[in-house]
Amino acid sequence: MVNLLIATALASAAPQALPPTPENADPAMFMVRDGDTTIYIFGTFHALDGKADWFNDGVRAAFDTSGELVLETLVPEGPVDPAQPQFSNAARQRFGRLAVAPSASFLATTRLAIDAGKSQGMQVGNGADMVLRRAAELAGKDVEGLETLESQLSMFDRMPPASPPARLRPGAPVEDDAVPMQSLSKAMADMQTAWKRGDQQVFVHMLGQLEKSSPDTYRMMFTERNARWADWIAARMQYPGTVFVAVGAGHLAGKDSLLVRLAQLGVESARVD
């Protein structure tokens, strides 16, 4: 009996297995600054697998020194009620036509992309936007959006419909449906990996494919929005303070990026290591 008690005590005292340490990630972040204003521009990934520690080091320092957080838009958490008074009749109709809930990410507006991300363990709740918003609200920081939810709904409503992959079109063999899903799942995983190491080239390639396949969608999703956001940042530079702006990483890549638009306005940016 004594031996049993000793064995039980030793087992209780034995060190427990520790959870795996999250991998360190270094997403791309940029900064614009003048004498009394600093604006950090952080490229987010809207759905993540939660396996990487990215909210640390320079990103955390920049966030902590900022007085306000600015996201693409303030997407309500949980189901959205289109009957709420702030939405117009047109917006209520758009809610009914959208296949999925509105989101700040083009990739997250397609059911295929959502399912592909989930197959890789990626969730919006782990996304950088949501993590930053929760941290800002917990710290009592002001949180605002570069655009309204209704303006996003209007944009989605005006977009040309996306063509489904060939194997998912009516009449295609059912057994082939998994092929495009596997391809999209791999693409989502590759983009997440690139985001974690701050590699913008994957997003440049993705944007090039989008512009080629749907010029109007590319224009509305990236060219026009980046131009509007650059105007906002340039105007915000006229007032003192430190601001943390977080937009999808794709908006910081390519020839029509937010950073390129800022440079055209005479606002130079620098990458923050």
C-alpha positions, 0 to 999 in steps of 0.5 A: 500500500505504501509503495502504491502511495509513493508511486502515485505521489511521484506520478503527480509530481512528474512534470507535465508535457508542455504544449508545443511552442508556437513558431515565430512569425514576422509578417510584413509591416511598414511605416510612414512618419513625419515630425509628429505623426506615425502610421504603421501599416500592417499586412494581415491574413484574415484567417489563420491556423493559430500555430504561429506567434506573430503578435510580438516583437516589432508588431506588438511594440508598434501596436502598443504605442499606437493610440488607435487601430484602423481596420478595413472595416468593422465586421460585426462578430456573429450573425448580422441582422440586415433588419438593423436600422443602419442598413438601407433597403439596398443593403438588406437586399444584398445580404439576401444575395450574398452566399456567405457572411460579408468579410474584409477579405476577397478570399473569404467571400467565397465558400470554396475558399472558406472550406479550403481554409478550414481544411488547413485549420484556418479560422477567422477567429484566429485571423490577425484582424480579429486578434488585433481588434480584440486586443485594441478593445481590451486596451481601450483603444479607439477602433475604426474602419477605413470603409463601412460594411454597407460600402463593402456590400455595395462593392460585392454586389457590383462585382462580376460573378465568379466562374466556378472551377471547371470540375465544379460546374453542373454536369461535371463528374462528381468524383473530380470535385475534390481536385480544385478544392485540394488545389485551393487548400494548398494555395491557402496554406502557401499564402499563410506560410508566405504571410508568416515570413513576410514574403509579399511575392506570393500575393503579387502572383495572386493579384496578377492572376486575379487581374488577368481572370477578372480585371473589374474585380481586381480594380474594385477590390484592390486598385480603387480601394488602395487609392481611397485608403492612401488618401485617408492615410495622407489626410491623417498625416496632417494630425499628430499621433500614432496609428496602427492601420491593418489591412489584408497583406494583398493590399501591400503588394504589387503595382497598385498597392497601397504603398505605391499609391502613397508614394504617388501622393508623396508619402514615402513608406519604409518597411519595419523589421 
